[in-house]
């Protein structure tokens, strides 16, 4: 879209007289909107599949702690995730 804006500002109404330039600018504008839509859809699908639980700290993946490892300190005001019964997957 930056290229489309630059060409439009530089050439203004002269774009109307140049068919190839007009088609190129329109093609770049359409490509920019398609790319934006694809990125937005991918982000929405990703957020639906793997949402991020947040608070003051963001938890992307929480697995089991190895033996002898200490659990990270809890941030005040942030609730720990609910415990899953053994054998059940979320």
DSSP file (Angstrom, degrees, kcal/mol; ACC not computed):
  #  RESIDUE AA STRUCTURE BP1 BP2  ACC     N-H-->O    O-->H-N    N-H-->O    O-->H-N    TCO  KAPPA ALPHA  PHI   PSI    X-CA   Y-CA   Z-CA
    1    1 A X     >        0   0    0      0, 0.0     4,-2.6     0, 0.0     5,-0.2   0.000 360.0 360.0 360.0 -26.6    0.0    0.0    0.0
    2    2 A X  H  >  +     0   0    0      2,-0.2     4,-2.5     1,-0.2     5,-0.2   0.921 360.0  47.7 -64.7 -41.8    3.0    2.3    0.5
    3    3 A X  H  > S+     0   0    0      2,-0.2     4,-2.7     1,-0.2     5,-0.3   0.907 111.2  51.0 -63.8 -41.7    3.9    1.9   -3.2
    4    4 A X  H  > S+     0   0    0      1,-0.2     4,-2.2     2,-0.2    -2,-0.2   0.924 112.1  46.7 -61.9 -44.8    0.3    2.6   -4.2
    5    5 A X  H  X S+     0   0    0     -4,-2.6     4,-2.4     2,-0.2    -2,-0.2   0.910 113.0  49.4 -64.3 -42.3    0.2    5.7   -2.1
    6    6 A X  H  X S+     0   0    0     -4,-2.5     4,-2.7     2,-0.2     5,-0.2   0.942 113.1  45.2 -63.7 -48.0    3.5    7.0   -3.4
    7    7 A X  H  X S+     0   0    0     -4,-2.7     4,-2.6     1,-0.2     5,-0.5   0.896 113.9  50.3 -64.0 -39.7    2.7    6.4   -7.1
    8    8 A X  H  X S+     0   0    0     -4,-2.2     4,-1.9    -5,-0.3    -1,-0.2   0.910 113.8  44.6 -65.2 -41.9   -0.7    8.0   -6.6
    9    9 A X  H  < S+     0   0    0     -4,-2.4    -2,-0.2    -5,-0.2    -1,-0.2   0.905 117.1  45.4 -68.1 -40.7    0.8   11.1   -4.8
   10   10 A X  H  < S+     0   0    0     -4,-2.7    -2,-0.2    -5,-0.2    -3,-0.2   0.922 127.7  24.2 -70.9 -44.9    3.6   11.4   -7.4
   11   11 A X  H >< S+     0   0    0     -4,-2.6     3,-2.3    -5,-0.2    -3,-0.2   0.676  82.4 173.8-100.1 -19.6    1.5   11.0  -10.6
   12   12 A X  G >< S-     0   0    0     -4,-1.9     3,-1.3    -5,-0.5     4,-0.2  -0.207  72.5  -2.0  54.1-128.1   -1.9   12.1   -9.4
   13   13 A X  G >  S+     0   0    0      1,-0.3     3,-1.1     2,-0.2     4,-0.4   0.574 117.4  82.1 -75.0  -8.9   -4.4   12.2  -12.2
   14   14 A X  G X> S+     0   0    0     -3,-2.3     3,-0.8     1,-0.2     4,-0.7   0.704  75.3  74.8 -68.2 -17.9   -1.8   11.3  -14.8
   15   15 A X  G X4 S+     0   0    0     -3,-1.3     3,-0.8     1,-0.2     7,-0.4   0.845  85.2  64.5 -61.2 -32.9   -2.3    7.7  -13.9
   16   16 A X  G <4 S+     0   0    0     -3,-1.1    -1,-0.2     1,-0.2    -2,-0.2   0.835 100.6  50.7 -60.2 -33.5   -5.6    7.8  -15.8
   17   17 A X  G <4 S+     0   0    0     -3,-0.8     2,-0.8    -4,-0.4    -1,-0.2   0.705 100.8  67.5 -79.8 -20.3   -3.7    8.3  -19.0
   18   18 A X    <X  -     0   0    0     -3,-0.8     4,-2.3    -4,-0.7     5,-0.2  -0.856  62.0-172.3-108.4 101.8   -1.3    5.4  -18.6
   19   19 A X  H  > S+     0   0    0     -2,-0.8     4,-2.4     1,-0.2     5,-0.2   0.908  83.7  49.3 -61.4 -46.2   -3.2    2.1  -18.8
   20   20 A X  H  > S+     0   0    0      1,-0.2     4,-2.2     2,-0.2    -1,-0.2   0.887 112.5  48.0 -64.1 -39.1   -0.3   -0.1  -17.7
   21   21 A X  H  > S+     0   0    0      2,-0.2     4,-2.7     1,-0.2     5,-0.2   0.912 111.3  51.1 -66.7 -41.4    0.5    2.0  -14.7
   22   22 A X  H  X S+     0   0    0     -4,-2.3     4,-2.2    -7,-0.4    -2,-0.2   0.914 112.1  46.3 -62.2 -43.9   -3.2    2.1  -13.6
   23   23 A X  H  X S+     0   0    0     -4,-2.4     4,-2.5     2,-0.2    -1,-0.2   0.899 112.9  50.4 -66.1 -40.6   -3.5   -1.7  -13.9
   24   24 A X  H  X S+     0   0    0     -4,-2.2     4,-2.4     2,-0.2    -2,-0.2   0.925 111.1  47.3 -64.2 -44.8   -0.2   -2.2  -11.9
   25   25 A X  H  X S+     0   0    0     -4,-2.7     4,-2.1     1,-0.2    -1,-0.2   0.914 113.7  48.5 -63.5 -42.2   -1.2    0.2   -9.1
   26   26 A X  H  X S+     0   0    0     -4,-2.2     4,-2.4    -5,-0.2    -2,-0.2   0.902 110.6  51.3 -64.5 -40.5   -4.6   -1.5   -8.9
   27   27 A X  H  X S+     0   0    0     -4,-2.5     4,-2.6     1,-0.2    -2,-0.2   0.902 110.5  48.5 -63.9 -40.8   -3.0   -5.0   -8.9
   28   28 A X  H  X S+     0   0    0     -4,-2.4     4,-2.2     2,-0.2    -1,-0.2   0.887 110.8  51.2 -66.9 -37.4   -0.7   -4.0   -6.0
   29   29 A X  H  X S+     0   0    0     -4,-2.1     4,-2.0     2,-0.2    -2,-0.2   0.929 112.3  45.9 -64.2 -44.3   -3.6   -2.5   -4.1
   30   30 A X  H  X S+     0   0    0     -4,-2.4     4,-2.5     1,-0.2    -2,-0.2   0.919 112.1  51.5 -64.4 -43.2   -5.6   -5.8   -4.5
   31   31 A X  H  X S+     0   0    0     -4,-2.6     4,-2.5     1,-0.2    -1,-0.2   0.887 108.8  51.6 -61.3 -38.6   -2.5   -7.9   -3.5
   32   32 A X  H  X S+     0   0    0     -4,-2.2     4,-2.2     2,-0.2    -1,-0.2   0.910 111.5  46.4 -65.0 -42.1   -2.0   -5.8   -0.4
   33   33 A X  H  X S+     0   0    0     -4,-2.0     4,-2.3     2,-0.2    -2,-0.2   0.890 112.7  49.8 -68.8 -37.9   -5.6   -6.3    0.7
   34   34 A X  H  X S+     0   0    0     -4,-2.5     4,-2.5     2,-0.2    -2,-0.2   0.923 111.7  48.5 -65.1 -43.6   -5.5  -10.0    0.0
   35   35 A X  H  X S+     0   0    0     -4,-2.5     4,-2.4     1,-0.2    -2,-0.2   0.897 111.8  49.6 -63.4 -40.0   -2.2  -10.4    2.0
   36   36 A X  H  X S+     0   0    0     -4,-2.2     4,-2.3     2,-0.2    -1,-0.2   0.908 111.7  48.5 -65.0 -41.6   -3.7   -8.4    4.9
   37   37 A X  H  X S+     0   0    0     -4,-2.3     4,-2.5     2,-0.2    -2,-0.2   0.899 111.5  49.5 -64.5 -41.1   -6.8  -10.6    4.8
   38   38 A X  H  X S+     0   0    0     -4,-2.5     4,-2.6     2,-0.2    -2,-0.2   0.915 112.3  47.4 -65.3 -42.6   -4.8  -13.8    4.8
   39   39 A X  H  X S+     0   0    0     -4,-2.4     4,-2.3     2,-0.2    -2,-0.2   0.904 113.2  48.7 -65.6 -40.6   -2.6  -12.7    7.7
   40   40 A X  H  X S+     0   0    0     -4,-2.3     4,-2.3     2,-0.2    -2,-0.2   0.912 112.5  47.7 -64.7 -42.5   -5.7  -11.6    9.7
   41   41 A X  H  X S+     0   0    0     -4,-2.5     4,-2.7     2,-0.2     5,-0.2   0.917 111.7  50.2 -65.0 -43.0   -7.4  -15.0    9.0
   42   42 A X  H  X S+     0   0    0     -4,-2.6     4,-2.6     1,-0.2    -2,-0.2   0.915 111.4  48.9 -61.5 -42.5   -4.3  -16.9    9.9
   43   43 A X  H  X S+     0   0    0     -4,-2.3     4,-2.4     2,-0.2    -1,-0.2   0.899 111.7  49.0 -63.0 -40.8   -4.0  -14.9   13.2
   44   44 A X  H  X S+     0   0    0     -4,-2.3     4,-1.8     2,-0.2    -2,-0.2   0.916 113.3  46.4 -66.2 -42.5   -7.6  -15.5   14.0
   45   45 A X  H  X S+     0   0    0     -4,-2.7     4,-2.2     2,-0.2    -2,-0.2   0.908 113.2  49.6 -65.8 -40.9   -7.4  -19.3   13.3
   46   46 A X  H  X S+     0   0    0     -4,-2.6     4,-3.1    -5,-0.2    -2,-0.2   0.911 111.1  48.7 -64.5 -42.2   -4.2  -19.5   15.3
   47   47 A X  H  < S+     0   0    0     -4,-2.4    -1,-0.2     1,-0.2    -2,-0.2   0.841 111.8  50.2 -67.2 -32.5   -5.7  -17.7   18.3
   48   48 A X  H  < S+     0   0    0     -4,-1.8     3,-0.3    -5,-0.2    -1,-0.2   0.878 117.3  40.0 -71.3 -37.3   -8.7  -19.9   18.1
   49   49 A X  H  < S+     0   0    0     -4,-2.2     2,-0.2     1,-0.2    -2,-0.2   0.900 133.5  17.3 -79.3 -42.8   -6.6  -23.1   18.1
   50   50 A X  S  < S-     0   0    0     -4,-3.1    -1,-0.2    -5,-0.2    -2,-0.2  -0.611  78.9-171.1-133.2  72.7   -3.9  -22.0   20.6
   51   51 A X        -     0   0    0     -3,-0.3     2,-0.6    -2,-0.2    -3,-0.1  -0.266  21.9-124.3 -65.7 153.2   -5.1  -19.1   22.7
   52   52 A X        -     0   0    0     -5,-0.0     2,-0.5     9,-0.0     8,-0.1  -0.866  14.4-145.6-100.5 124.6   -2.6  -17.4   25.0
   53   53 A X  B     -A   59   0A   0      6,-1.1     6,-2.4    -2,-0.6     2,-0.3  -0.771  31.5-179.2 -86.5 132.8   -3.5  -17.1   28.7
   54   54 A X        +     0   0    0     -2,-0.5     2,-0.2     4,-0.2     4,-0.2  -0.762  29.4 137.4-131.4 175.2   -2.2  -13.9   30.0
   55   55 A X  S    S-     0   0    0     -2,-0.3     3,-0.1    23,-0.1    23,-0.0  -0.728  89.9 -33.9-176.4-134.4   -1.8  -11.8   33.1
   56   56 A X  S    S+     0   0    0     -2,-0.2     2,-0.4     1,-0.1    20,-0.0   0.804 141.5  37.9 -74.7 -28.3    1.3  -10.0   34.0
   57   57 A X  S    S-     0   0    0     18,-0.1     2,-0.5     2,-0.0    -1,-0.1  -0.957  87.5-130.4-120.3 144.8    3.2  -12.9   32.6
   58   58 A X        -     0   0    0     -2,-0.4     2,-0.7    -4,-0.2    -4,-0.2  -0.804  13.3-154.9 -97.8 130.2    2.1  -14.8   29.4
   59   59 A X  B     +A   53   0A   0     -6,-2.4    -6,-1.1    -2,-0.5     3,-0.2  -0.909  21.6 165.9-106.1 110.5    1.9  -18.6   29.6
   60   60 A X  S    S+     0   0    0     -2,-0.7     2,-0.4     1,-0.4    -1,-0.2   0.912  72.8   4.4 -86.8 -51.2    2.3  -20.1   26.1
   61   61 A X        -     0   0    0     -9,-0.0     2,-0.5     2,-0.0    -1,-0.4  -1.000  62.0-169.1-137.0 133.5    3.0  -23.7   27.1
   62   62 A X        +     0   0    0     -2,-0.4     2,-0.2    -3,-0.2     3,-0.1  -0.959  19.2 164.8-126.6 115.0    2.9  -25.2   30.6
   63   63 A X        -     0   0    0     -2,-0.5     2,-0.1     1,-0.2    -2,-0.0  -0.418  44.0 -62.4-113.8-169.9    4.2  -28.7   31.0
   64   64 A X        -     0   0    0     -2,-0.2     2,-0.4     1,-0.1    -1,-0.2  -0.472  49.8-120.6 -76.1 148.6    5.3  -30.9   33.9
   65   65 A X        -     0   0    0     -2,-0.1     3,-0.1     4,-0.1     6,-0.1  -0.727  28.3-115.6 -87.4 136.3    8.3  -29.9   36.0
   66   66 A X    >   -     0   0    0     -2,-0.4     3,-2.0     1,-0.1    -1,-0.1  -0.300  47.1 -81.1 -64.5 157.0   11.2  -32.2   36.1
   67   67 A X  T 3  S+     0   0    0      1,-0.3    -1,-0.1     3,-0.0     3,-0.1  -0.340 117.9  19.9 -61.0 138.0   12.0  -33.8   39.5
   68   68 A X  T 3  S+     0   0    0      1,-0.3     2,-0.3    -3,-0.1    -1,-0.3   0.248  95.2 121.0  87.7 -12.9   14.0  -31.4   41.7
   69   69 A X    <   -     0   0    0     -3,-2.0     2,-0.3     1,-0.0    -1,-0.3  -0.630  60.7-129.0 -85.2 142.5   13.0  -28.3   39.7
   70   70 A X        -     0   0    0     -2,-0.3     2,-0.1    -3,-0.1    -4,-0.1  -0.681  22.5-113.9 -89.4 143.6   11.2  -25.6   41.6
   71   71 A X        -     0   0    0     -2,-0.3     3,-0.1     1,-0.1    -1,-0.1  -0.452  42.5 -96.0 -69.9 147.4    8.0  -24.2   40.2
   72   72 A X        -     0   0    0      1,-0.1    -1,-0.1    -2,-0.1     2,-0.1  -0.308  48.2 -93.2 -64.1 150.1    8.2  -20.5   39.1
   73   73 A X        -     0   0    0      1,-0.1     2,-0.3    -3,-0.1    -1,-0.1  -0.383  42.5-115.2 -65.0 139.3    7.0  -18.0   41.6
   74   74 A X        -     0   0    0     -3,-0.1     2,-0.4    -2,-0.1    -1,-0.1  -0.567  23.3-124.5 -76.9 136.5    3.4  -17.0   41.2
   75   75 A X    >   -     0   0    0     -2,-0.3     3,-1.9     1,-0.1   -18,-0.1  -0.663  36.8-102.4 -78.2 133.7    2.7  -13.4   40.2
   76   76 A X  T 3  S+     0   0    0     -2,-0.4   -20,-0.1     1,-0.3     3,-0.1  -0.315 105.6  18.1 -59.1 135.1    0.4  -11.7   42.8
   77   77 A X  T 3  S+     0   0    0      1,-0.2     2,-0.5   -22,-0.0    -1,-0.3   0.397  98.4 111.8  87.6  -3.0   -3.2  -11.4   41.5
   78   78 A X    <   -     0   0    0     -3,-1.9     2,-0.3   -23,-0.0    -1,-0.2  -0.913  61.6-138.9-107.8 125.5   -2.7  -14.1   38.8
   79   79 A X        -     0   0    0     -2,-0.5     3,-0.1    -3,-0.1     2,-0.1  -0.619  20.0-120.1 -81.3 136.4   -4.6  -17.3   39.2
   80   80 A X        -     0   0    0     -2,-0.3     3,-0.1     1,-0.1    -1,-0.1  -0.405  41.3 -90.7 -69.1 154.0   -2.7  -20.5   38.3
   81   81 A X        -     0   0    0      1,-0.1    -1,-0.1    -2,-0.1     2,-0.1  -0.301  51.7 -92.0 -63.8 151.2   -4.3  -22.6   35.6
   82   82 A X        -     0   0    0      1,-0.1     2,-0.2    -3,-0.1    -1,-0.1  -0.382  44.3-111.3 -65.1 139.9   -6.8  -25.3   36.7
   83   83 A X        -     0   0    0     -3,-0.1     2,-0.4    -2,-0.1    -1,-0.1  -0.509  26.5-136.2 -74.4 138.5   -5.3  -28.7   37.3
   84   84 A X        -     0   0    0     -2,-0.2     3,-0.1     1,-0.1    -1,-0.0  -0.772  24.0-110.2 -93.2 138.8   -6.3  -31.4   34.9
   85   85 A X    >   -     0   0    0     -2,-0.4     3,-1.8     1,-0.1    -1,-0.1  -0.356  49.3 -86.4 -63.2 149.9   -7.1  -34.9   36.3
   86   86 A X  T 3  S+     0   0    0      1,-0.2    -1,-0.1     3,-0.0     3,-0.1  -0.269 112.6  21.1 -61.1 141.2   -4.5  -37.5   35.4
   87   87 A X  T 3  S+     0   0    0      1,-0.2     2,-0.4    -3,-0.1    -1,-0.2   0.274  98.4 109.4  88.1 -12.0   -4.9  -39.2   32.1
   88   88 A X    <   -     0   0    0     -3,-1.8     2,-0.4     2,-0.0    -1,-0.2  -0.819  53.0-154.7-101.8 137.8   -7.1  -36.4   30.6
   89   89 A X              0   0    0     -2,-0.4    -4,-0.0    -3,-0.1    -3,-0.0  -0.864 360.0 360.0-105.7 143.2   -5.9  -34.2   27.8
   90   90 A X              0   0    0     -2,-0.4    -1,-0.1    -6,-0.0    -2,-0.0   0.505 360.0 360.0 -71.1 360.0   -7.4  -30.7   27.3
